[in-house]
Amino acid sequence: MDDPPLPTDPSSAPKPPAKAGRWIALALCGALCAGAWGVWRGAIDVPPRFNPWAPLDVRAPPDWLTGFKLMRARRDPARCMAALAQTGMQFDAVPDRVTGPGCGFENAVRLRAAPVRFGAPLALSCPMALSFFLWERHALQPAAQAHYGQRVTGIEHLGSYACRNINRGTTADSGSRSRHATADALDIAALTLADGRRISVVNDWRDGDDASAPAAQLLRDAHRGGCRWFSGALGPDYNAVHRDHFHFETGGFGLCR
């Protein structure tokens, strides 16, 4: 009678050469790089919606590439101005100039009109003006429609450009310069709805059970939208200085509080 076969030792089974796996990985990486290069150079036709190097379309519904395209526009003055021209907002370019130590304008505009009323013209950097439009269109108005069934027609602000520090000091050595000092910030204190209702940060921002009120929900959504469309968004939950407004800014370090 034949002896039963011995169990096979898995460790003795033949294995594919390690080099084969590395070559496959390198081939895939090369194909991806070649494809990306082809898209970037325009050799491969990709719809703008799926092309990360296509210009930012400010009116298109946001998708997974919108943030990347916005970042590229903020970093390139010509690209930023081209995107800003698509918005339909009325503005004039402001010549670059230094207005004090750590203060001044670079790639900035004088914003005269936008889809919402805001009073006197605003001095804003192009990246800030572009982010403001995207926030108003893709965050603020959808939130107003969701909670009130109508648009926000006006905003009340506490200013944009100001040659000052974060701690509101006025001398260059009394603290770090605020993003306001380079027209990269805007403080928003209140919203006006189409029916004339006024919603203010100081009166309508709520916590806990009170946060379920429509006004509080609208403000919460507006602030969350600011975290997406600006580099930094600060509100009443950050500190007492911001109890009555939202501080939105571009540039600097990302902060959502």
C-alpha positions in Angstrom: 0.0 0.0 0.0 1.4 3.4 -1.0 2.2 5.9 1.6 -0.1 8.9 1.8 1.3 12.1 0.1 3.0 14.4 2.4 1.3 17.8 3.0 2.7 20.6 0.9 4.7 23.2 2.6 3.3 26.6 1.5 6.8 28.2 1.9 8.1 25.8 -0.7 5.6 26.8 -3.4 7.1 28.7 -6.3 6.7 32.5 -5.9 6.7 35.1 -8.7 9.9 37.0 -8.9 10.0 40.1 -6.8 11.3 42.0 -9.8 8.2 41.3 -11.8 6.0 43.2 -9.3 8.4 46.1 -9.3 8.3 46.3 -13.1 4.5 46.2 -13.1 4.4 49.0 -10.5 6.9 51.1 -12.5 4.9 50.5 -15.7 1.7 51.7 -14.1 3.4 54.7 -12.6 4.9 55.6 -16.0 1.5 55.3 -17.7 -0.1 57.5 -15.1 2.7 60.1 -15.5 2.5 60.0 -19.2 -1.3 60.5 -19.1 -1.0 63.4 -16.7 1.7 65.0 -18.9 -0.5 64.5 -21.9 -3.5 66.2 -20.2 -1.3 69.1 -19.0 0.2 69.6 -22.5 -3.2 69.3 -24.2 -2.3 66.2 -26.1 -5.1 64.3 -24.5 -8.5 65.8 -24.7 -10.3 65.7 -21.3 -13.5 67.6 -20.5 -12.7 70.7 -18.4 -14.7 69.3 -15.5 -12.3 66.4 -15.2 -9.1 68.3 -16.1 -7.2 69.6 -13.1 -5.3 72.1 -15.3 -8.4 73.6 -16.9 -9.2 77.1 -15.8 -11.5 77.5 -12.8 -15.2 77.8 -13.9 -16.7 80.0 -11.1 -20.2 79.3 -12.1 -20.0 75.5 -12.4 -21.3 73.3 -9.6 -18.3 72.6 -7.2 -16.7 69.2 -7.6 -13.6 67.4 -6.3 -11.3 69.4 -8.5 -12.7 72.9 -7.7 -10.5 73.4 -4.6 -7.3 72.6 -6.6 -8.3 75.0 -9.4 -9.1 77.7 -6.9 -5.7 77.2 -5.3 -4.0 77.6 -8.7 -6.0 80.7 -9.5 -5.1 82.3 -6.1 -1.4 81.7 -6.8 -1.3 83.1 -10.3 -2.3 86.8 -10.7 -3.2 86.5 -14.4 -5.2 83.3 -13.8 -7.0 85.0 -10.8 -8.0 88.1 -12.8 -9.3 85.9 -15.6 -11.4 83.9 -13.2 -12.6 87.1 -11.5 -13.7 88.5 -14.9 -16.1 85.5 -15.2 -18.0 86.4 -12.1 -19.9 89.4 -13.5 -18.9 91.5 -10.5 -17.9 95.1 -11.2 -14.4 96.0 -10.1 -11.3 98.0 -11.0 -7.7 96.9 -10.7 -5.7 98.6 -8.0 -2.1 99.3 -8.7 0.4 97.4 -6.5 1.8 99.7 -3.8 3.2 99.7 -0.3 1.2 101.7 2.2 3.3 101.0 5.3 5.6 98.4 6.9 4.0 95.1 6.0 1.0 96.8 4.5 -0.2 97.4 0.9 -1.8 96.1 -2.2 -0.7 93.4 -4.6 -2.9 92.0 -7.3 -5.9 93.8 -5.7 -9.2 95.2 -6.9 -11.7 97.8 -5.9 -14.9 95.9 -5.8 -17.8 98.1 -6.8 -20.7 95.7 -7.2 -21.5 92.0 -6.5 -24.6 89.8 -6.5 -25.2 91.1 -2.9 -25.2 94.7 -1.8 -22.3 95.7 0.5 -22.3 99.5 0.6 -19.2 101.5 -0.3 -16.6 99.9 -2.7 -14.3 97.3 -1.1 -10.5 97.0 -1.5 -9.8 93.3 -1.8 -7.0 91.2 -3.1 -8.0 89.2 -6.2 -7.8 85.9 -4.4 -10.1 87.4 -1.7 -12.6 88.8 -4.1 -12.7 85.5 -6.0 -13.2 83.5 -2.8 -15.9 86.0 -1.8 -17.9 85.3 -5.0 -17.6 81.6 -4.7 -18.7 81.7 -1.0 -21.7 83.9 -1.8 -22.8 81.8 -4.8 -22.0 78.2 -3.6 -22.5 78.5 0.2 -24.4 81.6 1.4 -27.2 81.6 -1.2 -27.9 77.8 -0.9 -28.0 78.1 2.9 -30.5 81.0 2.6 -32.7 79.1 0.3 -32.6 76.0 2.5 -33.6 77.9 5.7 -35.7 80.8 4.4 -36.7 80.0 0.8 -35.2 83.3 -0.4 -31.9 84.9 -1.2 -29.6 87.0 0.8 -29.6 90.4 -0.9 -27.1 92.3 1.2 -24.3 92.0 3.7 -23.1 94.3 6.4 -19.3 94.3 6.9 -16.8 95.8 9.3 -14.2 96.5 6.7 -11.6 94.8 4.4 -8.3 96.6 4.0 -6.7 98.2 7.2 -3.0 98.6 7.9 -3.1 96.9 11.3 -2.0 93.9 13.3 -3.9 90.9 14.4 -4.2 92.4 17.9 -5.5 95.6 16.4 -2.2 97.4 17.1 -1.1 100.1 14.7 2.7 99.9 14.9 4.7 97.3 13.0 6.5 96.0 16.1 3.4 95.5 18.3 2.4 92.2 16.8 1.9 90.2 13.5 0.2 91.9 10.7 -3.4 91.0 10.1 -4.5 89.7 6.7 -6.5 92.9 6.6 -3.2 94.8 6.1 -2.8 93.3 2.6 -6.6 93.4 1.7 -6.8 89.6 2.1 -9.6 89.7 4.7 -13.2 90.7 5.1 -15.3 90.9 8.3 -19.0 90.2 7.9 -21.4 91.2 10.7 -24.9 90.7 9.3 -27.0 89.5 6.4 -30.2 91.0 4.9 -32.8 88.7 3.3 -34.9 89.5 0.3 -37.9 90.2 2.5 -35.9 92.7 4.5 -35.2 90.6 7.6 -31.8 91.2 9.1 -29.7 88.4 10.6 -26.7 89.5 12.7 -23.9 87.4 14.1 -24.0 89.2 17.5 -27.7 88.6 17.9 -28.5 85.4 16.1 -25.4 83.1 16.6 -26.6 80.4 19.0 -25.3 77.3 20.7 -27.0 74.2 22.1 -30.8 73.9 21.7 -31.1 77.5 20.4 -28.9 76.7 17.4 -31.8 75.0 15.8 -33.5 78.4 14.9 -33.4 79.2 11.2 -31.3 82.3 11.7 -28.7 80.4 13.7 -28.7 77.6 11.1 -28.1 80.1 8.3 -25.2 81.6 10.1 -23.7 78.2 10.9 -23.9 77.2 7.3 -22.5 80.5 6.2 -19.5 80.0 8.5 -19.0 76.4 7.4 -19.1 77.6 3.8 -16.4 80.1 4.7 -14.2 77.3 5.8 -14.3 75.8 2.4 -14.0 78.9 0.2 -11.5 80.9 2.2 -8.2 80.0 3.7 -9.4 81.0 7.2 -12.8 81.5 8.8 -13.2 82.7 12.3 -16.4 83.3 14.2 -17.9 83.7 17.7 -16.7 80.2 18.8 -13.1 81.4 18.2 -12.8 84.2 20.8 -14.6 87.2 22.2 -13.1 89.5 19.6 -15.1 87.7 16.9 -18.4 87.6 18.8 -20.1 90.0 16.4 -18.7 89.0 13.0 -17.1 86.4 10.8 -13.5 87.0 9.8 -12.8 85.5 6.3 -9.3 85.6 4.8 -7.1 84.1 2.1 -3.4 83.4 2.4 -1.8 82.5 5.7 -2.5 79.3 7.6 -5.8 77.5 7.2 -8.0 77.9 10.3 -11.7 77.1 10.7 -13.0 78.1 14.1 
